[in-house]
Amino acid sequence: MAKIGKIEVKKDICIGAGPCEAIAPNVFKVNAEGKAEVIDPKGDTDENIMAAAKGCPVQAIYLYDEAGKQLFP
């Protein structure tokens, strides 16, 4: 797997379900508005960050490699 360089949460898609926070709590947090946000992009392994993104029921988490190529979704 390519190294994750950027994590983006699409706020207009996010429904605040929270699996990202459950899987990678050092990276993601559901804020007061009920939307996930990135609190530390290097707070977990790339594997756990990918698992958190894949766990999002609406695919609101976009992952990019260090060159900007989209890795997920």
Secondary structure, 3 states (H helix, E strand, C coil): CCCEEEEEECCCCCCCCCHHHHHCCCCEEECCCCCEEECCCCCCCHHHHHHHHHHCCCCCEEEEECCCCEEEC
